[in-house]
Each structure stands twice: as C-alpha cells, then as structure tokens.
C-alpha cells in the first residue's frame, strides 16, 4: 500500500512540485526515454498498479464486465469499481486519455482494413499469396480490436 507522510505539505509547495512532475512527464517526447524514467522513478509495484488501473479503465469504457476484467487483469472488484466511478463522475482528464487511446486503436483498425481493401499486388485476384496477405491483415485487425 502506498504510504504518504502524515505531515501535510504547504499548498504552495504541493502545487509547485506537482506542476514540476506534470511538466517533466509532458516534456518527455521519446517513448524509450519515458519508459526509462518510469522504470527508474516508480517501483515495480507502482508500475503494475498504474498499468492495471489504466487497462481497467479502457476495458470498462469498451463495455467489458467486472468479471472478465477481474479475470484478465487480476484486480479486485473494488479497484474496478473505483475506476468505474472515476470514469463516470470524476474530472475530464481520465476520460480524455481513454478517448485518445480508443481513437488510436480505431485509426489502426481503419488503416489495416483500408490496406486490405486496396491490396492489388499480383496479377491474379485469387492467388494464394494474396489470400495469405488478406488473412494476415484480418488477424492483425482482430488483434488490434481486442487489444486493451
């Protein structure tokens, strides 16, 4: 369980350090650099906890039920309920990020399906190579749709 000092911070100090934290995260544009920062800054338990919460929020938004989320992510019902409450009643921040995640996923599906539609390579319409490419693209689209 996360532990916080019993001595409360001055609100001005809290605001300054929180802004520093947020600015630091937003300034890191390189994915490898961000992953390295997260690995060094957060404990393994914290990384798992944050990743599971985000995944639970995505799955809830996609309409998955508590039981399936619990089985896949190995999280407790109160954790799922807390994320559900945050999605429904909390600020815009989490919902905006989830919407961006789902939009990226939808874009990947769209481009893969478009790639499948315009596959004109090869002379024969019913060649085995074209069938293999088409099947591979269908699998990729299916995988993307079922990804968190």
Secondary structure, DSSP 4 states (H G I P E B T S, - for coil): -----SSPPPHHHHHHHHHHHHHHHHH---HHHHHHHHHHHS-HHHHHHHHHHHHHHHHHHTT--HHHHHHHH---HHHHHHHHHHHHHS-HHHHHHHHHHHHHHHHHHHHHHHHHHT---SS-TT-HHHHHHHHHHHHHHHHHHT--
